[in-house]
Amino acid sequence: MLTQLCIQNFTLVDKLEMEFAPGMTVITGETGAGKSILLGALGQALGDKAEADRVRQGATRADIAATFDTQRIRQAQEWLVNHDLQQADSPHECILRRLINNEGKSKSYINGQPVTLQQLRELGEMLIDIHSQHEHQSLLHKDTHLRLLDEFGQHTELAKQVRAAFLQWHELHERFVRLRDNSAEMNARYQLLRYQVEELETLGLQDGEIDQLENEQKLLASAEDTLAVCQQLVDLCSDDRQGLTSQLYRALNLLRQVQHKSKHLHTAEELLQNAQIQIEEAQQEIAQDMDKFELDPERLQTIEQRLTQAYDLARKHRVKAQELPALFLQFSDELSELDAGDGKLDELQQQVDHAEKHFVQLAEKLSDQRQKTGKKLASQVNDQLKLLAMSSANFTLQIERANKATTKGLDDIEFLISTNPGQPAKSLAKVASGGELSRISLAIQVVTAQTSAIPTLVFDEVDVGIGGATGDIVGKLLRQLGDKGQVLCVTHLAQVASKGHQHLQVQKSIKGNKAQSTLVALEGEERIQEIARMMSGEKLTESSIAHARDLMVL
């Protein structure tokens, strides 16, 4: 639902902020006051083509921002999440903003983040439906016809299944074509993989073996040096004259000769005794290690040769030596797949055929339901057209087999209309009258309102060429739509304006040499005065005011 529209420096508007509520909002005003400004600004926020002359004279740029509540629009919420554009603090609020400079260039934003114009339009079509000769008239697009038909017939779940089945079929078919068309490349890949697997298999490297070999190689390579150091340590500890043990023994004897030792000398004696014990233990550990120590130059040579082979192969494959076992498994799995290539191709062909059959079954079922629903929809829309003074019009749905299957199924669907007897039915885009198109849109929306996913509808020129009782019917139908969602309607007909839940009046004033348009919310007596003006012109009469009061009684 549209909740706010902020316009700055757009055509005749200097600055305008307008709040919108649910229900039917009517917009009225004298001819030339600028009733179309609101819809023009809204269209820019939704992605209409930017034009330099839309920027207010003397300003460098126009700034339009439209705020929506997306709580009831699940499709829009999903789109925002998928494009990482949802506001974390206000997940149901969505702000579409457009900046247009006086050279006709523009920038687009969604929730403050820059987006493409296409993204702005894509989201906008989920938020609001505009019915006019406006370029945002969604009923001029076949995709809208298909959406409205599926929503009206409650085909949405089946349509989702059709889409999923098509994508599955398409993905399998692409895989089959790639496998079939790349046989020469795959054969070359097979030969290379077979050689690489044999090479890695010959090496026979195990997980963790490289680290183990590197540690053992370091120990063996330094064995002679280590043994020499150990011998020096043993000699240093055990030499009868200069060894550490002998020297400590002498030191302890000297301390024991002291008859009256101080506290510090007692402590020193204990430390020397501990040191003597620790040195003796260290000497024993070194001796035990020397007893077990073995020099094995042949083992060292074997290890170094194996490491060299592993390092060379790792460089060849641009991996670490530790990763060679995993690479062997990867190549082996790929080789197994390629080895079963012909069988896999046959299996994949069967999967493609099965997926196609499944898609066609679902799509045919959806087509049958669309045919039945199309007749029901056309009948109800024609009933509404008769109420809207278009009794000669004939609305039909053309449902034909599409040239090719798509995610939407097997159907090509289009709304057609014949506005006069004897005339062939044509697409809505070829309806010349803007008023006729708006009334056709109104009839369709009245029928599909209960099932349509878009809660905000905008009607412009819906009452062109009608009046009296028909105008009253149009007003009642618009209010009926407003009771179920949100309707904005630009109107010049009192019968329509009187049916609104809210009433906005466009007023134009002249300040200096500049015109300024503003929107004013009307209530009570002011609203009655405006409806009376719409019936009798500037000169209000008692009868026109009384008639306005009568129209306001719903």
LINTA-V964586 format. One record per pair of residues at least 24 apart in sequence whose C-alpha atoms are under 10 Angstrom apart, sorted by the first residue. I is the first residue (numbers start at 1). GAP is how many residues later the second one is. Records with the same first field share a line. If there is no record, write none. Layout:
I: GAP ; GAP
This chain:
1: 66 ; 67 ; 68 ; 69 ; 70 ; 71 ; 72 ; 92 ; 93 ; 126 ; 127 ; 453 ; 454 ; 455 ; 456 ; 484 ; 485 ; 486
2: 64 ; 65 ; 66 ; 67 ; 68 ; 92 ; 93 ; 125 ; 126 ; 453 ; 454 ; 455 ; 484 ; 485 ; 486
3: 63 ; 64 ; 65 ; 66 ; 90 ; 91 ; 92
4: 61 ; 62 ; 63 ; 64 ; 65 ; 91
5: 33 ; 36 ; 37 ; 40 ; 59 ; 60 ; 61 ; 62 ; 63 ; 90 ; 91 ; 92
6: 32 ; 35 ; 36 ; 39 ; 57 ; 58 ; 59 ; 60 ; 61 ; 91
7: 30 ; 31 ; 34 ; 35 ; 38 ; 55 ; 56 ; 57 ; 58 ; 59 ; 91
8: 33 ; 47 ; 48 ; 51 ; 53 ; 54 ; 55 ; 56 ; 57 ; 91
9: 45 ; 46 ; 47 ; 48 ; 49 ; 50 ; 51 ; 52 ; 53 ; 54 ; 55 ; 91
10: 27 ; 28 ; 30 ; 31 ; 43 ; 44 ; 45 ; 46 ; 47 ; 49 ; 51 ; 52 ; 53 ; 54 ; 90 ; 507
11: 26 ; 29 ; 30 ; 41 ; 42 ; 43 ; 44 ; 45 ; 46 ; 51 ; 504 ; 505 ; 506
12: 25 ; 42 ; 43 ; 44 ; 45 ; 496 ; 497 ; 502 ; 503 ; 504 ; 505 ; 506
13: 24 ; 25 ; 28 ; 42 ; 43 ; 49 ; 495 ; 502 ; 503 ; 504 ; 505 ; 506
14: 41 ; 42 ; 43 ; 45 ; 48 ; 501 ; 502 ; 503 ; 504
15: 47 ; 48 ; 49 ; 501 ; 502 ; 503
16: 48 ; 501 ; 502 ; 503
17: 47 ; 48 ; 49 ; 501 ; 502
18: 48 ; 486 ; 500 ; 501 ; 502 ; 503
19: 48 ; 502
20: 47 ; 48 ; 466 ; 468 ; 482
21: 464 ; 465 ; 466 ; 480 ; 481
22: 433 ; 434 ; 460 ; 461 ; 462 ; 463 ; 464 ; 465 ; 466 ; 479 ; 480
23: 433 ; 455 ; 456 ; 457 ; 458 ; 459 ; 460 ; 461 ; 462 ; 463 ; 464 ; 465 ; 477 ; 478 ; 479
24: 432 ; 433 ; 434 ; 451 ; 454 ; 455 ; 456 ; 457 ; 458 ; 459 ; 460 ; 461 ; 462 ; 463 ; 464 ; 465 ; 473 ; 475 ; 476 ; 477 ; 478 ; 479
25: 433 ; 453 ; 454 ; 457 ; 461 ; 462 ; 463 ; 464 ; 465 ; 472 ; 474 ; 475 ; 476 ; 477 ; 478 ; 479
26: 433 ; 449 ; 452 ; 453 ; 461 ; 462 ; 463 ; 464 ; 465 ; 466 ; 470 ; 471 ; 472 ; 473 ; 474 ; 475 ; 476 ; 477 ; 478 ; 479
27: 433 ; 461 ; 462 ; 463 ; 464 ; 465 ; 470 ; 473 ; 475 ; 476 ; 477 ; 478 ; 479 ; 492 ; 493 ; 494
28: 461 ; 462 ; 463 ; 464 ; 465 ; 466 ; 469 ; 475 ; 476 ; 477 ; 478 ; 479 ; 491 ; 492 ; 502 ; 503 ; 506
29: 461 ; 462 ; 463 ; 475 ; 476 ; 477 ; 478 ; 479 ; 490 ; 501 ; 502 ; 504 ; 505
30: 462 ; 475 ; 476 ; 477 ; 478 ; 500 ; 503 ; 504 ; 507 ; 508
31: 461 ; 475
32: 474 ; 475 ; 476 ; 485
33: 472 ; 473 ; 474 ; 475 ; 476 ; 482 ; 483 ; 484 ; 485
34: 472 ; 473 ; 474 ; 482 ; 483 ; 484 ; 485
35: 425 ; 455 ; 456 ; 457 ; 469 ; 470 ; 471 ; 472 ; 473 ; 482 ; 483 ; 484
36: 424 ; 454 ; 470
37: 469 ; 480 ; 481
38: 452 ; 468 ; 480 ; 481
39: 91 ; 93 ; 95 ; 419 ; 420 ; 421 ; 449 ; 450 ; 451
40: 94
41: 24 ; 25 ; 57
42: 24 ; 54 ; 55 ; 56 ; 86 ; 88
43: 78 ; 81 ; 87 ; 91 ; 92 ; 93
44: 52 ; 53 ; 54 ; 55 ; 56 ; 62 ; 64 ; 76 ; 77 ; 92
45: 50 ; 51 ; 52 ; 53 ; 54 ; 63 ; 64 ; 65 ; 72 ; 75 ; 76 ; 79
46: 50 ; 51 ; 52 ; 62 ; 71 ; 72 ; 73 ; 74 ; 75 ; 76 ; 77 ; 78 ; 79 ; 81 ; 82 ; 90
47: 49 ; 50 ; 51 ; 59 ; 61 ; 69 ; 70 ; 71 ; 72 ; 73 ; 74 ; 75 ; 76 ; 77 ; 78 ; 88 ; 89
48: 50 ; 69 ; 72 ; 73 ; 86 ; 87 ; 88
49: 55 ; 56 ; 57 ; 68 ; 86
50: 48 ; 49 ; 50 ; 51 ; 52 ; 53 ; 54 ; 55 ; 56 ; 57
51: 49 ; 50 ; 51 ; 52 ; 53 ; 54 ; 55
52: 48 ; 49 ; 50 ; 51 ; 52 ; 53 ; 54
53: 47 ; 48 ; 49 ; 50 ; 51
54: 46 ; 47 ; 48 ; 50
55: 44 ; 45 ; 46 ; 47 ; 48 ; 49
56: 45 ; 46 ; 458 ; 460
57: 45 ; 457 ; 458
58: 44
59: 42 ; 43
60: 40 ; 41 ; 42 ; 43
61: 38 ; 39 ; 40 ; 41 ; 42 ; 43 ; 44 ; 45
62: 36 ; 37 ; 38 ; 39 ; 40 ; 44
63: 34 ; 35 ; 36 ; 37 ; 38 ; 43 ; 44
64: 32 ; 33 ; 34 ; 35 ; 36 ; 44
65: 30 ; 31 ; 32 ; 33 ; 34 ; 43 ; 44 ; 45
66: 28 ; 29 ; 30 ; 31 ; 32 ; 44
67: 26 ; 27 ; 28 ; 29 ; 30 ; 43 ; 44
68: 24 ; 25 ; 26 ; 27 ; 28 ; 56 ; 59 ; 60 ; 388
69: 24 ; 25 ; 26 ; 58
70: 24 ; 56 ; 57 ; 384 ; 385
72: 55 ; 381 ; 382 ; 383
73: 53 ; 54 ; 380 ; 381 ; 382
74: 52 ; 379 ; 380
75: 48 ; 51 ; 52 ; 378 ; 379
76: 46 ; 47 ; 48 ; 49 ; 50 ; 51 ; 377 ; 378
77: 46 ; 49
79: 40 ; 43 ; 44 ; 47
80: 30 ; 31 ; 43
83: 32 ; 36
84: 29
85: 24 ; 25 ; 26 ; 27 ; 28 ; 29 ; 30
86: 24 ; 25
87: 24 ; 25
94: 33
96: 24 ; 25 ; 27 ; 28
125: 329
126: 327 ; 328 ; 329 ; 330
127: 326 ; 327 ; 328 ; 329 ; 330
128: 325 ; 326 ; 327 ; 328 ; 329 ; 330 ; 358 ; 359
129: 316 ; 325 ; 326 ; 327 ; 328 ; 329 ; 330 ; 358
130: 308 ; 311 ; 326 ; 327 ; 328 ; 329 ; 330 ; 357 ; 358 ; 359
131: 303 ; 304 ; 306 ; 307 ; 308 ; 309 ; 310 ; 311 ; 314 ; 326 ; 327 ; 328 ; 329 ; 330 ; 331 ; 358
132: 301 ; 302 ; 303 ; 304 ; 305 ; 306 ; 307 ; 309 ; 326 ; 327 ; 328 ; 329 ; 330
133: 296 ; 298 ; 299 ; 300 ; 301 ; 302 ; 304 ; 305 ; 326 ; 327 ; 328
134: 300 ; 326
137: 292 ; 300 ; 301 ; 304 ; 321 ; 322
138: 303
139: 275 ; 276 ; 288 ; 289 ; 290 ; 298 ; 299 ; 301 ; 302 ; 305
140: 274 ; 275 ; 287 ; 288 ; 289 ; 290 ; 291 ; 297 ; 301
141: 273 ; 274 ; 286 ; 287 ; 288
142: 270 ; 271 ; 272 ; 273 ; 285 ; 286
143: 265 ; 269 ; 270 ; 271
144: 269 ; 270 ; 271
145: 252 ; 267 ; 268 ; 269 ; 270
146: 224 ; 253 ; 262 ; 265 ; 266 ; 267 ; 268 ; 269
147: 261 ; 266 ; 305 ; 306
148: 229 ; 296 ; 297 ; 299 ; 300 ; 301 ; 303 ; 304 ; 305
149: 221 ; 222 ; 224 ; 225 ; 228 ; 248 ; 264 ; 265 ; 266 ; 299 ; 302 ; 303
150: 216 ; 219 ; 220 ; 223 ; 224 ; 301 ; 302
151: 297 ; 298 ; 299 ; 300 ; 301 ; 302
152: 218 ; 221 ; 222 ; 224 ; 225 ; 295 ; 296 ; 297 ; 298 ; 299 ; 300
153: 216 ; 217 ; 219 ; 220 ; 221 ; 223 ; 224 ; 295 ; 298
154: 215 ; 216 ; 219 ; 297
155: 211 ; 214 ; 215 ; 218
156: 210
158: 204 ; 205 ; 207 ; 208 ; 211
159: 203 ; 204 ; 206 ; 207 ; 208 ; 248 ; 249 ; 250
160: 247 ; 248 ; 249
161: 198 ; 201 ; 202 ; 205 ; 246 ; 247 ; 248
162: 196 ; 197 ; 198 ; 199 ; 200 ; 201 ; 202 ; 203 ; 204 ; 244 ; 245 ; 246 ; 247 ; 248
163: 196 ; 199 ; 200 ; 243 ; 244 ; 245 ; 246
164: 195 ; 243 ; 244
165: 190 ; 191 ; 192 ; 193 ; 194 ; 195 ; 196 ; 197 ; 198 ; 242 ; 244
166: 189 ; 190 ; 192 ; 193 ; 194 ; 196 ; 197 ; 239 ; 240 ; 241 ; 242 ; 243
167: 188 ; 192 ; 239 ; 240
168: 183 ; 184 ; 187 ; 188 ; 190 ; 191
169: 182 ; 183 ; 184 ; 185 ; 186 ; 187 ; 188 ; 189 ; 190
170: 182 ; 185 ; 186 ; 236 ; 237
171: 181 ; 184
172: 176 ; 177 ; 178 ; 179 ; 180 ; 181 ; 183 ; 184
173: 175 ; 176 ; 178 ; 179 ; 180 ; 182 ; 183
174: 178
175: 170 ; 173 ; 174 ; 177
176: 168 ; 169 ; 170 ; 171 ; 172 ; 173 ; 174 ; 175 ; 176
177: 168 ; 171 ; 172
179: 159 ; 162 ; 163 ; 165 ; 166 ; 169
180: 161 ; 162 ; 165 ; 166 ; 169
183: 155 ; 158 ; 159
186: 152 ; 155
187: 151 ; 152 ; 154
189: 145 ; 146 ; 149
190: 141 ; 144 ; 145 ; 146 ; 147 ; 148 ; 149 ; 151
191: 144 ; 147
192: 139 ; 143
193: 135 ; 138 ; 139 ; 141 ; 142 ; 143 ; 145
194: 137 ; 138 ; 140 ; 141 ; 142 ; 145
196: 117 ; 121 ; 131 ; 132 ; 135 ; 136 ; 139
197: 130 ; 131 ; 132 ; 133 ; 134 ; 135 ; 136 ; 138
198: 130 ; 134
199: 114 ; 129
200: 110 ; 113 ; 124 ; 125 ; 127 ; 128 ; 129 ; 131 ; 132
201: 124 ; 127 ; 128 ; 131
203: 103 ; 106 ; 107 ; 110 ; 121 ; 122
204: 106 ; 120 ; 121 ; 124
205: 101 ; 105 ; 116 ; 117 ; 118 ; 119 ; 120 ; 121 ; 123
206: 116 ; 117 ; 118 ; 119 ; 120
207: 115 ; 116 ; 117 ; 118 ; 119
208: 114 ; 115 ; 117
209: 98 ; 112 ; 113 ; 116
210: 93 ; 96 ; 97 ; 100 ; 101 ; 111 ; 112 ; 113 ; 114
211: 110 ; 111
213: 87 ; 90 ; 91 ; 93 ; 94
214: 89 ; 90 ; 93
216: 83 ; 84 ; 87 ; 88
217: 82 ; 83 ; 84 ; 85 ; 86 ; 87 ; 90
218: 82
219: 81
220: 74 ; 75 ; 76 ; 77 ; 79 ; 80 ; 81 ; 83
221: 74 ; 75 ; 76 ; 79 ; 80 ; 83
222: 73
223: 70 ; 71 ; 72 ; 73 ; 74
224: 69 ; 70 ; 71
226: 64 ; 67
227: 59 ; 62 ; 63 ; 66 ; 67 ; 68
228: 62
229: 57
230: 53 ; 56 ; 57 ; 59 ; 60
231: 55 ; 56 ; 59
233: 49 ; 50 ; 53 ; 54
234: 46 ; 48 ; 49 ; 50 ; 51 ; 52 ; 53 ; 56
235: 48
236: 47
237: 42 ; 43 ; 45 ; 46
238: 41 ; 42 ; 45
244: 31 ; 32 ; 35 ; 36
245: 30 ; 31 ; 32 ; 34 ; 35 ; 38
246: 30
247: 29
248: 24 ; 25 ; 27 ; 28 ; 31
249: 24 ; 27
252: 24
359: 46 ; 48 ; 50 ; 51
360: 45 ; 49 ; 50
362: 47 ; 48
363: 42 ; 43 ; 44 ; 45 ; 46 ; 47 ; 48
364: 45 ; 46 ; 47
365: 44
366: 42 ; 43 ; 44 ; 45
367: 32 ; 33 ; 34 ; 42 ; 43 ; 44 ; 45
370: 27 ; 29 ; 41 ; 43
371: 26 ; 27 ; 28 ; 29 ; 40
373: 24
374: 24 ; 25 ; 39 ; 41
377: 67 ; 70 ; 71
378: 37 ; 38 ; 66 ; 69
379: 68
380: 63 ; 64 ; 66 ; 67 ; 68
381: 59 ; 60 ; 61 ; 62 ; 63 ; 64 ; 65 ; 66 ; 67
382: 35 ; 58 ; 61 ; 62 ; 65
383: 60 ; 64
384: 55 ; 56 ; 58 ; 59 ; 60 ; 61 ; 62 ; 63 ; 89 ; 90 ; 93
385: 51 ; 54 ; 55 ; 56 ; 57 ; 58 ; 59
386: 57 ; 84
387: 56 ; 82 ; 83 ; 84 ; 86 ; 87 ; 90
388: 48 ; 51 ; 52 ; 54 ; 55 ; 74 ; 75 ; 78 ; 81 ; 82 ; 83 ; 84 ; 85 ; 86 ; 89
389: 47 ; 50 ; 76 ; 77 ; 78 ; 80 ; 81 ; 82 ; 84 ; 85
390: 29 ; 30 ; 46 ; 49 ; 50 ; 80
391: 28 ; 29 ; 30
392: 26 ; 27 ; 28 ; 29 ; 30
393: 24 ; 25 ; 26 ; 27 ; 28 ; 30 ; 32 ; 43 ; 47
394: 24 ; 25 ; 26 ; 27 ; 29 ; 30 ; 31
395: 24 ; 30 ; 31 ; 33 ; 45 ; 49
396: 29 ; 30 ; 31
397: 28 ; 30
398: 27 ; 29
433: 28 ; 31 ; 32
434: 26 ; 27 ; 28 ; 29 ; 30
435: 24 ; 25 ; 26 ; 27 ; 28 ; 29 ; 30 ; 31
436: 25 ; 26 ; 27 ; 28 ; 29 ; 30
437: 24 ; 25
438: 24 ; 25 ; 26
439: 24 ; 25 ; 35
442: 32 ; 35 ; 36 ; 39
443: 31 ; 34 ; 35
445: 32 ; 33 ; 36
446: 31 ; 32 ; 34 ; 35
447: 34
448: 33
449: 31 ; 32 ; 33 ; 35 ; 36
450: 31 ; 34 ; 35
454: 31 ; 32
455: 26 ; 27 ; 29 ; 30 ; 31 ; 32
456: 25 ; 26 ; 28 ; 29 ; 30 ; 31 ; 32
457: 24 ; 25 ; 28 ; 29 ; 30 ; 31 ; 32
458: 28 ; 29 ; 30 ; 31 ; 32
459: 28 ; 29 ; 30 ; 31 ; 32
460: 28 ; 29 ; 30 ; 31 ; 32
461: 28 ; 29 ; 30 ; 31 ; 32
462: 27 ; 28 ; 29 ; 30 ; 31 ; 34
463: 26 ; 27 ; 28 ; 29 ; 30 ; 32 ; 33
464: 27 ; 28 ; 29
466: 27
467: 26 ; 27 ; 28 ; 29
468: 25 ; 26 ; 27
469: 26
470: 25 ; 26
471: 24 ; 25 ; 26
472: 24 ; 25 ; 26 ; 27 ; 79
473: 26
474: 25
475: 24 ; 25
476: 24 ; 78
491: 43
492: 39 ; 42 ; 43
493: 38 ; 41 ; 42
494: 34 ; 36 ; 37 ; 38 ; 39 ; 40 ; 41 ; 42 ; 53 ; 54 ; 57 ; 58
495: 36 ; 39 ; 40 ; 53 ; 56 ; 57
496: 35 ; 55
497: 30 ; 33 ; 34 ; 37 ; 54 ; 55
498: 29 ; 30 ; 32 ; 33 ; 34 ; 50 ; 51 ; 52 ; 53 ; 54 ; 55 ; 56
499: 52 ; 53 ; 54 ; 55
500: 52 ; 54
502: 25
503: 24 ; 27
505: 25
524: 28
525: 24
527: 25
528: 24
